[in-house]
Structures are given as C-alpha cells and as structure tokens.
C-alpha cells in the first residue's frame, strides 16, 4: 500500500492541471491577503492631502450652502473641510473576528474548496480520459487498493495544502495587525487558526468527494455538472419548496467552518397576536426565530453525502469493466 501511495503521489505531481490548481490554491489566497492588507492600510498624510484635493469642489459647495451639509454658517470655512474630508477618511478595520464572520476568511475557504475539489476531479478524470486506468490495473489488479491509494493521495495533498495556506493566511493577518499596533483580543488568533483548519478539513473532504464522483461517473465534465447542479440548483430547490434553512448547503458549510451558526425559522402567529406570555422570545422558545445549527449537524449533512459518494464510487470501481 505504501508503494502504491508513493506512485499515486508521483502521478499527481506530474499532472499539469492538478499542479496548476494547487498553485492557484496558494496564489489566490495570497492575493486576497495582499488586497485585504492594502485596503485596510492606515491613511498617510499624502492620502489625506489627496482626499482634500479631490473633495475641493464639494467643500466649495458646502461653504456656499452650509445648511445642506448640516454645517453652521458662522463656522462654514473650517467645518465644511473637516466634515467632508472626514466622510472619506474611513477605511475598513483589519480584525481577526471580522474576517472570520463575514470577511475574507470565508472567501479563502471557498477558494480552497473549489480549487481542491477541481484538483481531485481532474486527477481522477485524467485516468479515464486517457484510458490509462486499464494499464495501471495490470500492475496492481486489486482494485480496492488502487482506489484507496488514489483517494488517500488526493485527500492528503489537499489537506496539507489547505492547512498550510489557511494557517499562513491567518498568521499573516495577525502579523499585519501586530505591525500596525492594532489590538488583538485574547484567543482571537487561536480561534482564527481553528477556523482555518476546519475550512481545510472541509476542502480536503471536497477533494475526496470530487475524486469519488469522477471515478464513479468516469467523466470530469459529468462530475462538475452534478456538483454545479447540487450547489446552485439544490439550494434554490430547497428554498422554493419552503424547506427549513437547516437543509441549505451554505448554512451547513458555515456551521462546519464557523463551529456553529444560526438559521431562521417561521414562528407561530400567536407569537405576534397572543398574550404577553405567549409572545415571549426567550432563546430557544417557540417564538425565537433564530435557531442554532451546531457544527456536528453540518458534518452529518455533508458526511452522509460524502459516504454515499465514496461507497458508490468504490463499488463501481471494483465491479464495472475498465476499458
């Protein structure tokens, strides 16, 4: 098994498309990090002077009509410049917590998941597109071992890549904040690193799922089409049927990566029209529209789908003719 795993790792290394996707999995988060650091940089005196120059026309209009800008007429000369320039001095603050909730940290996980899923799909699809699978089975006829070696190689490479990139991203954000003298809350770095590792685990599972589906369908295009339909049309289908947000794909991803999230549910009409006791919105009560979705629910949601894909792929690979 060890020999087979080394062979598959070597084969993966020589797949140009797979290597390109791995390089993109490093480069794109690096660009995201650089853009985030740039857009949150402190304003320099040159930046402030440029803002003042660009706003000269608006400042002049304010001085001519100060009441339109809420500026007292007797202090319009300085107040207009201070007010209008002040409006444009705001820049996003770089925070670890902000990037974990709705910031670029979620984007990094999404990029890694998409690229590594495609890497697993491409790696499996090449064997079927070129017809090399039959040649491989001549050297190792035990199909279960071949499938397992390929799956372990794809998953291991995806996990290591995602974990290293995610860790580097969060350490980079922390380093920029430290360099700028920004406060870091206690435990924020640990929480961010854990966020990245959970995202890396999800991305590695996606790579395994892509490999399993492509081995099942024996077509990269078919796998991408199915995954696109499930990720896009599946969410729309759940919404159109009025099914609870608990079953939305993106909610369960958030539950895994964020170590729990919430979703909204409809509440009974009595919560709006009943007596005060019936309208209580205590957390967890029937009138509380916000429901917790723990990480284990997200793991179960995607875990079942992954197990079905892996099981079907393994059975198909062991029993179907290869040719």
HUURDA-V58717 format. One record per residue. RES is the residue in one small letter. SS is DSSP state (~ for helix, > for strand, _ for the rest). Layout:
{{RES | SS} {RES | SS}}
This chain:
{{x | _} {x | ~} {x | ~} {x | ~} {x | ~} {x | ~} {x | ~} {x | ~} {x | ~} {x | ~} {x | ~} {x | ~} {x | ~} {x | _} {x | _} {x | ~} {x | ~} {x | ~} {x | ~} {x | ~} {x | ~} {x | ~} {x | ~} {x | ~} {x | ~} {x | ~} {x | ~} {x | ~} {x | ~} {x | ~} {x | ~} {x | ~} {x | ~} {x | ~} {x | ~} {x | ~} {x | ~} {x | ~} {x | ~} {x | _} {x | _} {x | _} {x | _} {x | _} {x | ~} {x | ~} {x | ~} {x | ~} {x | ~} {x | ~} {x | ~} {x | ~} {x | ~} {x | ~} {x | _} {x | ~} {x | ~} {x | ~} {x | ~} {x | ~} {x | ~} {x | ~} {x | ~} {x | ~} {x | _} {x | ~} {x | ~} {x | ~} {x | ~} {x | _} {x | _} {x | _} {x | ~} {x | ~} {x | ~} {x | ~} {x | ~} {x | ~} {x | ~} {x | ~} {x | ~} {x | ~} {x | ~} {x | ~} {x | ~} {x | ~} {x | ~} {x | _} {x | _} {x | _} {x | _} {x | _} {x | _} {x | _} {x | _} {x | ~} {x | ~} {x | ~} {x | ~} {x | ~} {x | ~} {x | _} {x | _} {x | ~} {x | ~} {x | ~} {x | ~} {x | ~} {x | ~} {x | ~} {x | ~} {x | ~} {x | ~} {x | ~} {x | ~} {x | ~} {x | ~} {x | ~} {x | ~} {x | ~} {x | ~} {x | ~} {x | ~} {x | ~} {x | ~} {x | ~} {x | ~} {x | ~} {x | ~} {x | ~} {x | _} {x | _} {x | ~} {x | ~} {x | ~} {x | ~} {x | ~} {x | ~} {x | ~} {x | _} {x | _} {x | _} {x | ~} {x | ~} {x | ~} {x | ~} {x | ~} {x | ~} {x | ~} {x | ~} {x | ~} {x | ~} {x | ~} {x | ~} {x | ~} {x | ~} {x | ~} {x | ~} {x | ~} {x | ~} {x | ~} {x | ~} {x | ~} {x | ~} {x | ~} {x | ~} {x | ~} {x | ~} {x | ~} {x | ~} {x | ~} {x | ~} {x | ~} {x | ~} {x | ~} {x | ~} {x | ~} {x | ~} {x | ~} {x | ~} {x | _} {x | _} {x | _} {x | _} {x | _} {x | _} {x | _} {x | ~} {x | ~} {x | ~} {x | ~} {x | ~} {x | ~} {x | ~} {x | ~} {x | ~} {x | ~} {x | ~} {x | ~} {x | ~} {x | ~} {x | ~} {x | ~} {x | ~} {x | ~} {x | ~} {x | ~} {x | ~} {x | ~} {x | ~} {x | ~} {x | ~} {x | ~} {x | ~} {x | ~} {x | ~} {x | ~} {x | _} {x | _} {x | ~} {x | ~} {x | ~} {x | ~} {x | ~} {x | ~} {x | ~} {x | ~} {x | ~} {x | ~} {x | ~} {x | ~} {x | ~} {x | ~} {x | ~} {x | ~} {x | ~} {x | ~} {x | ~} {x | ~} {x | ~} {x | _} {x | _} {x | _} {x | _} {x | ~} {x | ~} {x | ~} {x | _} {x | ~} {x | ~} {x | ~} {x | ~} {x | ~} {x | ~} {x | ~} {x | ~} {x | ~} {x | _} {x | _} {x | _} {x | >} {x | >} {x | >} {x | >} {x | _} {x | _} {x | _} {x | _} {x | _} {x | ~} {x | ~} {x | ~} {x | ~} {x | _} {x | _} {x | _} {x | _} {x | _} {x | _} {x | _} {x | _} {x | _} {x | _} {x | _} {x | _} {x | _} {x | _} {x | _} {x | _} {x | >} {x | >} {x | >} {x | >} {x | _} {x | ~} {x | ~} {x | ~} {x | ~} {x | ~} {x | ~} {x | ~} {x | ~} {x | ~} {x | ~} {x | ~} {x | ~} {x | ~} {x | ~} {x | ~} {x | ~} {x | ~} {x | ~} {x | ~} {x | ~} {x | ~} {x | ~} {x | ~} {x | ~} {x | ~} {x | _} {x | _} {x | _} {x | _}}
